[in-house]
């Protein structure tokens, strides 16, 4: 009965899409779904509205209320335009910047966004073709815009696309604007409310001039030009995995002074089909396979990659046996922040007013390095909008050195307010040159960090529970962890608990409870053990899964202890998983 009622509702919603408010191609596709014997595609396309969340939209492309198409994109844009006019009532000319990635329909959606803004009297700066996500953030700040939109689904499969909304500081939107925009978007109930007919006089195409300014500012981040000159011929393999990074990353590496940049020609071809990979995610070894094959062929010193919208960085190095191994997101963040902090100290640039930022689920070794260099470290929630928020709060009094998260994102600058693979890849190459100048390989540099500050090993596990029953199960898991917290994990007593839903921090050894200083609550729970392990548990906000982030600590007296420390850590991780039931 319930399924019949759902099907009836979906049919009613779909039949609205057969009216002449919708274009002919869309009507034909919807009619085909209505007429089909298998009603699954119809239900999936119409059982709900594609939700405009705090990060915007993301979904599978196609006709329907639960799909990315010109009408859902249109409603989002009209809602944002309405809010901008409410938020800036006295501004003579509101303006926005619009970018997009290489995905199928991205250019089409971006042009529709520009048309709708211009139809609402808002000036739209539209990039002439695809660009990295961080450049959109940069353009908003450089052009003095009040907002911006980027059409991208990051490293999701090819069927997806997305819509990211930004505010005047170039960061993705947070309170109070996020809720206000969502409310305005939800008020759009009819296609007739969307102003699709653009005003060409209010659309300005941008491109090369912004590219050159962005690249020049990224070049200004370099701390070791003399070192690069001595090691400019490092063999660096780079792949954009068919994405936007091909526009700027090779040029940025050249600007830094590197002369031996080796491409993976098949993956330099921009394509929303991502034809050479199963998933365009540089976190995955399979996505890096062609670049690693090229590295073996030329005996490269470093392999770097960017995801389709070029905000995340992937990295592969040679281990002590000469084998190519993936560097995980925690290690990327650790190595880059160690370089920026240590190099600033070497150059005498530390004044005591510097700071770095990491997310709460990222390795705690970063804090050890910051403390050793008298640098403040801030923790924030997952997502670069929160790192950008810390930057905004401190930009008048302190100097930002860098920030990152375990999910392969890093930001070394303040002229952009979203994670940036263009600067991160350039600085990663510079970091290797700096290590080489000290007679170290990348792996030896990493091992020396562990010797000095303690070994850490991080593993993330996602437990997928689809559907309503899955959502209920995830909720029950979080409730159980809160009401019945473990007394010990992997043989070590739990000595501390942080609950970001209540913003309480409990010290179990001293029987004290303190308030956590965070801007809002979040459904994240952390356990800390006596031996230094940190376990973070967080339901995903966008996918039917609950994520476990596990970090265990160890000690290394010298580099040769690395493999033993890794073995012990993996055993401890296995015991943690057993105790957590994952």
Secondary structure, 3 states (H helix, E strand, C coil): CHHHHHHHHHHHHHHHCCCCCCCHHHHHHHHHHHHCCCCHHHHHHHCCCCCCECCEEEEEECCCCCCECHHHHHHHHHHHHHHHHHHCCCCCCCEEEEEECCCCCHHHHHHHHHHHHHHCCCEEEEECCCCCHHHHHHHHHHHCCCEEEEECCCCCCCCEEEEEEEECCCCECCCCHHHHHHHHHHCCCCHHHCCCCCCHHHEEEECHHHHHHHHHHHHCCCCCHHHHHHCCCCCEEEECCCCHHHHCHHHHHHHHCCCCEEECHHHCCCCCCCCCCCCCCCCCHHHHHHHHHHHHHHCCCEEEEECCCCCEEEEEEECCCCCEEECCHHHHHHHHHHHHHHHHHHCCCCCCCEEEEEECCCCCHHHHHHHHCCCEEEEECCCHHHHHHHHHHHCCCCEEEEEEECCCEEECCCCCCCCCHHHHHHHHHHHHHHHHHCCCCHHHHHHHHHHHHCEEEEEEEEEECCHHHHHHHHHHHHHHHHHCCCCEECCEEEEEEEECCCCEEEECCCCEEEECCCCCCCCEEEEEECCCCEEEEEECCCCCEEEEEEEEEECCCCHHHHHHHHHHHHHHHHHHHHHHCC
